[in-house]
Amino acid sequence: MVKQIIFNLAMFIALSGCFLNKNRMTNLEIIKSTYEGKTSEENGKNLAKYVADEISWTEAKGFPYAGTYIGLDNVTKNVFSRLGSEWIDYKFTPEDYVASDDKVVAYGTYTGTYKLTGKAFIARAAHVWRLKAGEIVKFEQFVDSQPVIDATK
């Protein structure tokens, strides 16, 4: 009788764990949620939901907002706010993703129009994301910065 109770309890715990794991998003799903929402506001909310407090966010050398920023507030101030105020329809459109363990790479195309010059651009880019325990801890951008810089002149 005791063995049966222990067995039943063990099965319950094991099955509960399987159920919980099914509801937990994979690293790939987390990153996709930051790009593939219905609106940019939804994408931003998903990023904020999964980002670690001390995220390290690196914009590529040569890019207008180049540097490494720590924490979502610094990223918002130095990257997102500027993109929103200086560009029209600035966006990254992912073409595909590559995922392995704690790393997800999204690659695709940036597009937008610089407000001050009215010049549009298209640039290829890749984003490398690192996650730990379901949180985004690091972001690094790789981009052909020249078309972006040209649009600002």
N, C-alpha and C positions, 0 to 999 in steps of 0.2 A: 504494500500500500504506500509506504513512504517513497519507495523507488518510483512508483507511478506518479506521485505528486511532484517529485523532483523532475521527472522526465517531462511532465506536462508544463511545469514552470519554465524549464529550459527551452522547450519548444515555443512557448508563448514569447519569451524574451527574444529568441532568435527570429521568429516571424515578425515581431514588432520592429526589430532592428532593420529587417529587410524592407518593411513598409516605410519606415522613416527614411531610409536611404533612397527609395524611389522618389520621395518628395523633395529631396535635397537636390539643388541644381548642380550640374557638373560645371567645371571651370569653363568649358566651351560655352555652355548655355548662359553663364553669368556674363561673359564677354559679349556674346551675341546680343544680350539684352541691352547693352549700352549703345548699340548701333541700330538695332532693328525694331525699335519702338515705333508707334504710330506718329509721334511728334518728337522734336528735339528735347522738349521738356520732359517727356517720358524717359528718353534716353538718359538725361541728366539725373532724374530721380533714381533710375536704376544704378547709375554709377555711384551716386551718393549712398545708396543702400548697401553696396558691396565693397566700397573703398575702405581700406584700413585708415585709422587716424593719422598715421605717419607715412602715408604713401610717398614714394619717391617718384616724381614725374619729370622725365627728361625730354625736352624739345630739342631737336637736332641742331648741331652747330651749323651756322649759316642760315637758319630759319629766323624769321623776324622776332620770334619770342624765345630764342635759344636760351637754354639754361636748365638747371635742375631745381625743382620746387618741391618742398616738403609740406605735406598736408593739403587737404582739399581746399581750404581757404586760400592758400597761396597759389594753387593751380587756378582757381576761379579768378582771382585778382589778376594774375600775370598772363593767363592764357585765355580762358573762356570769355571773360569780360571784354578783353581786347578784340577777340575774334568777333564777338557779337556787336561791338560798337564800330569797328573799322572796316568790316566786310559786309557785303550783301550776299545772302544765300551761301555762305561758306559751309562746306560739308565734306565729310569723308564718306565715300560709298565703298563698302567692302565688296571685294570680288569673291574672296574665299577665306577660309581659316585653316590653320594647322595647329593641332593641339597635341601636347605630350606632357604628361604628369602635371607639374605646376606651371607650365608655360603655355600660352596661347598666342599665336601670331595671326593678326588680321592684315591682309594686304588688299590694296585697291587704289582708289583715285580721290584726290582732293580736287574740289572745284570751288569757285567763288569769284566775286568781283570786288575789287578794292574801291571803297567809297570815294576817296579823294581823287583818284585818277579815272575811275570808270572802266578800268582795264580788267578783263576776265583772265583766268588762268586755269590750266589743268596740270596736275602734277601727280606722278605715281608715288605711293607711300606704303610703308609697312609699320605696324604697331606691334611691339612685343610687350606682352602682359605677363606678369608673374603673380601667382596667387598662393595663399597659404591659408589652409582651413576655411576655404570659402570666401576669403577676403582678398581684394586686389591690393598688393603691397608695392608693386613697381610697374611703371609704364615707361617705355622708351620708343621714341619716334625716329623713323628713318624716312627721309623724304628727299626728292629732287627739289631742292630749295630754289633753284634759279628761276623757274617760271613764277614762283610766288614773289620773289624779290622784283622781277621784271614788272609785275603787275602794280607794284607800289611806286614805280618811277614814272 
